[in-house]
Amino acid sequence: MDEKIELLSVSLLESEGEKISELKDLAGRLKLKFGWHYLLDISWIIRQIGVTAGKRIIDAGAGTGVIQWYLAENGAAVISIDRANRANLPLKFRRRFRVEGLRSHDLSSTVTPDGVNRRTMKLLTADWIDQIRYGFGQLSANQDQNLPGEVIIYNQDLTELVDIADDSIDSVVAVSSLEHNSPQDLEAVVAELIRVLKPGGALLATLGASKVDDWFHEPSQGWCYSEKTLRKIFQIPTETPSNYAQYDLLFEYLINNKELQENLASFYYQSGDNGMPWGVWNPEYMPVGICKIKKG
């Protein structure tokens, strides 16, 4: 794996078609929706990262996004980090994956629908238990213990990974999350993510890309970064090639791509505070992928 800075082409939809089908299938099972360019982001990251079985991987700014579950299905131990509290992670994730909290307060004990806890379940008749578990479409937590990987919830700011040791992580992935940091804060985040990586480990991040100057995309509350800024923050040498010179052409292909345009997630149509306000197809930036390798 080599360091790179790469605008993400819609050609990924074809070249990574098999992986994209797997991602769509998993998202369907978990009832998750993709951001408008996330299939490009995630398929690019997966192509770079290669085999993940037995690896310890951070998903930075994970929320409940699909890549952590994909990596766990493929054998990784994923430390899922987000500043948002996910102590009450829904059962739809816990019933399919081995899920733990890094600290005792990162993940609450299992609660069934309507707030019925395990102790109360013991007092209910078999008929009521079946209705709660199956009638509401829920199953008990950690149903499938045979999966090779796991997801470890860590509710923490990315600038303070105090519970993760230096040189202890094989890879870090970040799907369109780091752009929600200002340029000043992003430097601190990248430094902390590099700190926990093993020498030779890769930080794989996708962000919003600007052709020339950095600017803030108000609807999605995310920064669009220039090549110059990304090279500086991620310490990508000037001699490392990029395809930023093709920005206009790749952006044109993106704007005219029918597959992305016609498959916008339903949540875009419900608000103007997102990456595609009110579901109107109008891309204003390109996604870009960064691969940074920690030196030995």
C-alpha positions as CSV (number, residue, x, y, z in Angstrom):
1,M,0.0,0.0,0.0
2,D,1.4,3.4,-1.0
3,E,0.6,6.9,0.2
4,K,-1.8,8.7,-2.0
5,I,-4.2,11.5,-2.4
6,E,-7.0,10.6,-4.9
7,L,-10.2,12.2,-6.0
8,L,-12.8,9.4,-6.1
9,S,-14.0,8.6,-9.6
10,V,-17.5,7.3,-10.3
11,S,-15.7,4.5,-12.2
12,L,-15.5,2.8,-8.7
13,L,-19.1,1.9,-9.1
14,E,-18.2,-0.5,-11.9
15,S,-14.7,-1.6,-10.9
16,E,-15.7,-2.3,-7.3
17,G,-19.1,-3.7,-8.2
18,E,-18.8,-6.9,-6.2
19,K,-17.8,-5.1,-3.0
20,I,-20.6,-2.5,-3.6
21,S,-23.2,-5.3,-3.9
22,E,-21.9,-6.7,-0.5
23,L,-22.2,-3.3,1.1
24,K,-25.7,-2.7,-0.2
25,D,-26.8,-6.2,1.0
26,L,-25.3,-5.5,4.5
27,A,-26.9,-2.0,4.7
28,G,-30.2,-3.6,3.7
29,R,-30.0,-6.1,6.5
30,L,-29.2,-3.4,9.0
31,K,-31.7,-0.9,7.5
32,L,-28.9,1.7,7.0
33,K,-28.8,4.4,4.3
34,F,-25.7,5.6,2.4
35,G,-24.6,9.2,2.1
36,W,-24.7,10.4,-1.5
37,H,-21.0,9.5,-2.2
38,Y,-20.4,6.9,0.5
39,L,-20.4,3.9,-1.9
40,L,-17.4,5.6,-3.6
41,D,-15.8,6.3,-0.2
42,I,-16.2,2.9,1.4
43,S,-15.4,0.9,-1.7
44,W,-12.2,2.9,-2.2
45,I,-11.2,2.4,1.4
46,I,-11.9,-1.4,1.2
47,R,-9.8,-1.6,-2.0
48,Q,-6.9,0.0,-0.2
49,I,-7.1,-1.9,3.1
50,G,-7.2,-5.5,1.7
51,V,-7.4,-8.4,4.1
52,T,-8.8,-7.4,7.5
53,A,-9.2,-10.8,9.3
54,G,-7.4,-10.6,12.7
55,K,-6.6,-6.9,12.3
56,R,-7.3,-4.3,14.9
57,I,-8.9,-1.3,13.1
58,I,-10.3,2.0,14.2
59,D,-13.4,3.4,12.5
60,A,-12.9,7.1,13.3
61,G,-16.2,9.1,13.5
62,A,-18.1,5.8,13.0
63,G,-21.6,6.6,14.3
64,T,-23.5,3.5,13.3
65,G,-22.2,3.5,9.8
66,V,-21.9,0.4,7.7
67,I,-18.1,0.1,7.3
68,Q,-17.5,-1.0,10.9
69,W,-20.0,-3.8,10.5
70,Y,-18.6,-4.8,7.2
71,L,-15.1,-5.0,8.6
72,A,-16.3,-7.0,11.6
73,E,-18.1,-9.5,9.3
74,N,-14.7,-9.9,7.6
75,G,-12.9,-10.8,10.8
76,A,-11.6,-7.4,12.1
77,A,-11.7,-6.2,15.7
78,V,-13.1,-2.7,15.1
79,I,-12.8,0.1,17.6
80,S,-15.8,2.3,16.8
81,I,-15.0,5.8,17.9
82,D,-17.4,8.8,17.8
83,R,-18.0,11.8,20.1
84,A,-21.7,11.0,20.0
85,N,-22.8,8.7,22.8
86,R,-23.9,5.3,21.5
87,A,-24.3,3.6,24.9
88,N,-27.8,2.6,23.9
89,L,-26.8,1.1,20.6
90,P,-29.9,-0.5,19.0
91,L,-30.5,-4.2,19.1
92,K,-30.5,-4.5,15.4
93,F,-26.7,-4.2,15.6
94,R,-26.2,-6.1,18.8
95,R,-28.2,-9.1,17.7
96,R,-26.0,-9.6,14.6
97,F,-22.5,-8.8,15.8
98,R,-20.4,-9.2,18.9
99,V,-20.4,-5.8,20.4
100,E,-18.7,-4.6,23.5
101,G,-17.8,-1.3,25.2
102,L,-14.2,-0.3,25.5
103,R,-15.1,1.1,28.9
104,S,-18.0,0.1,31.2
105,H,-20.0,3.2,30.3
106,D,-19.5,3.1,26.5
107,L,-22.3,0.5,26.1
108,S,-25.3,0.0,28.3
109,S,-26.8,-3.4,29.2
110,T,-29.3,-4.8,26.6
111,V,-32.8,-3.4,26.7
112,T,-35.6,-4.9,24.6
113,P,-38.3,-2.8,22.8
114,D,-40.5,-0.7,25.1
115,G,-37.8,-0.7,27.8
116,V,-38.3,-4.3,29.0
117,N,-35.0,-5.4,30.5
118,R,-33.6,-8.9,31.0
119,R,-34.8,-9.2,34.6
120,T,-38.4,-8.3,33.6
121,M,-38.2,-10.8,30.7
122,K,-37.8,-13.6,33.2
123,L,-41.2,-12.8,34.8
124,L,-43.1,-12.8,31.5
125,T,-44.8,-15.8,30.0
126,A,-43.4,-17.5,27.0
127,D,-46.1,-16.0,24.8
128,W,-45.2,-12.5,25.8
129,I,-41.5,-13.1,25.3
130,D,-42.2,-14.4,21.8
131,Q,-44.3,-11.3,21.0
132,I,-41.6,-8.9,22.3
133,R,-38.8,-10.7,20.5
134,Y,-40.5,-11.5,17.2
135,G,-43.7,-9.4,17.1
136,F,-41.6,-6.2,17.2
137,G,-39.0,-7.6,14.9
138,Q,-36.3,-7.8,17.6
139,L,-34.1,-10.6,18.8
140,S,-31.9,-10.9,21.9
141,A,-28.5,-9.3,21.9
142,N,-25.4,-10.9,20.5
143,Q,-27.4,-13.6,18.8
144,D,-24.6,-14.7,16.4
145,Q,-21.5,-15.4,18.5
146,N,-19.8,-17.2,15.6
147,L,-18.8,-14.1,13.6
148,P,-15.0,-13.9,13.6
149,G,-14.8,-10.1,14.2
150,E,-16.3,-7.7,16.8
151,V,-17.1,-4.0,17.2
152,I,-15.9,-2.2,20.3
153,I,-17.8,1.0,21.1
154,Y,-15.7,3.9,22.3
155,N,-17.6,7.2,22.8
156,Q,-14.7,9.7,22.7
157,D,-13.4,12.8,20.9
158,L,-10.9,11.9,18.2
159,T,-8.3,14.3,19.7
160,E,-8.2,12.4,23.0
161,L,-7.9,8.7,22.5
162,V,-6.5,8.3,26.0
163,D,-7.5,4.6,26.3
164,I,-5.6,3.5,23.2
165,A,-1.9,2.9,23.4
166,D,0.7,4.1,21.0
167,D,1.6,1.8,18.1
168,S,-1.3,-0.6,18.8
169,I,-3.7,-0.3,15.8
170,D,-3.2,-1.9,12.4
171,S,-5.3,0.5,10.3
172,V,-7.6,3.5,10.8
173,V,-10.5,4.2,8.5
174,A,-12.6,7.4,8.4
175,V,-15.6,7.7,6.0
176,S,-16.5,11.4,5.4
177,S,-16.1,12.2,9.1
178,L,-12.9,14.1,9.5
179,E,-14.1,17.0,7.3
180,H,-16.4,18.0,10.2
181,N,-13.3,19.4,11.9
182,S,-11.8,22.8,11.3
183,P,-8.3,22.9,9.7
184,Q,-6.8,23.6,13.1
185,D,-8.7,20.8,14.8
186,L,-8.0,18.4,12.0
187,E,-4.3,18.6,12.5
188,A,-4.8,17.4,16.1
189,V,-7.1,14.6,15.0
190,V,-4.7,13.3,12.4
191,A,-1.8,13.5,14.8
192,E,-3.7,11.4,17.4
193,L,-4.8,8.8,14.8
194,I,-1.2,8.5,13.6
195,R,0.0,8.1,17.2
196,V,-2.0,5.0,17.8
197,L,-1.1,3.3,14.5
198,K,1.6,0.7,14.3
199,P,4.6,1.6,12.2
200,G,3.6,0.7,8.6
201,G,-0.1,1.0,9.4
202,A,-2.4,3.1,7.2
203,L,-4.8,5.9,7.9
204,L,-7.4,5.8,5.2
205,A,-9.7,8.8,5.2
206,T,-12.2,10.3,2.8
207,L,-13.2,13.9,2.9
208,G,-14.8,16.7,0.8
209,A,-12.4,18.1,-1.8
210,S,-12.2,21.7,-3.0
211,K,-10.6,22.5,-6.4
212,V,-8.6,25.5,-5.1
213,D,-9.3,27.1,-1.7
214,D,-10.7,25.5,1.5
215,W,-14.3,26.4,2.1
216,F,-17.1,25.4,4.5
217,H,-20.2,23.5,3.2
218,E,-22.9,25.0,5.5
219,P,-25.7,22.4,4.8
220,S,-23.5,19.4,5.8
221,Q,-21.4,21.3,8.3
222,G,-18.3,20.0,6.6
223,W,-15.1,21.5,5.2
224,C,-14.0,21.0,1.6
225,Y,-10.3,20.9,1.5
226,S,-7.8,21.9,-1.2
227,E,-4.9,19.6,-2.2
228,K,-2.4,22.0,-0.6
229,T,-4.2,21.8,2.8
230,L,-4.6,18.0,2.7
231,R,-0.9,17.5,1.9
232,K,0.0,19.7,4.8
233,I,-2.3,18.2,7.4
234,F,-1.7,14.6,6.4
235,Q,2.0,15.2,5.6
236,I,1.8,13.9,2.1
237,P,5.0,14.8,0.3
238,T,4.7,17.0,-2.8
239,E,6.3,14.3,-4.9
240,T,3.5,11.9,-4.1
241,P,1.2,12.1,-7.2
242,S,-2.4,13.0,-7.1
243,N,-5.2,13.4,-9.7
244,Y,-6.3,16.9,-8.6
245,A,-5.4,18.1,-12.1
246,Q,-8.5,16.1,-13.3
247,Y,-10.9,17.8,-10.8
248,D,-13.1,19.4,-13.5
249,L,-13.4,16.2,-15.6
250,L,-14.1,13.9,-12.6
251,F,-16.6,16.4,-11.2
252,E,-18.4,16.5,-14.5
253,Y,-18.7,12.7,-14.5
254,L,-19.9,12.8,-10.9
255,I,-22.6,15.4,-11.6
256,N,-23.9,13.4,-14.6
257,N,-23.9,10.0,-12.9
258,K,-27.4,8.6,-12.9
259,E,-26.8,5.8,-10.5
260,L,-25.9,8.1,-7.6
261,Q,-28.5,10.7,-8.7
262,E,-31.4,8.2,-8.8
263,N,-30.5,6.4,-5.6
264,L,-30.4,9.3,-3.1
265,A,-31.3,8.1,0.4
266,S,-34.7,9.2,1.7
267,F,-33.3,11.3,4.5
268,Y,-32.0,13.8,2.0
269,Y,-35.6,14.8,1.1
270,Q,-36.5,15.6,4.6
271,S,-34.1,18.5,5.4
272,G,-31.9,21.2,4.0
273,D,-29.2,20.4,6.6
274,N,-27.3,17.7,4.8
275,G,-25.0,17.1,1.9
276,M,-27.8,17.2,-0.7
277,P,-30.3,19.7,0.7
278,W,-34.0,18.6,0.2
279,G,-32.9,15.8,-2.2
280,V,-32.1,18.1,-5.1
281,W,-29.2,16.5,-7.0
282,N,-26.6,19.3,-7.0
283,P,-23.1,18.1,-6.0
284,E,-20.9,21.0,-4.8
285,Y,-17.7,19.1,-4.1
286,M,-15.8,16.0,-4.9
287,P,-15.0,13.2,-2.4
288,V,-11.2,12.6,-2.0
289,G,-9.3,9.7,-0.5
290,I,-6.2,10.0,1.6
291,C,-3.8,7.2,2.4
292,K,-1.2,8.1,5.0
293,I,1.4,5.4,6.1
294,K,3.0,5.7,9.5
295,K,6.7,5.6,9.2
296,G,8.7,3.2,11.3
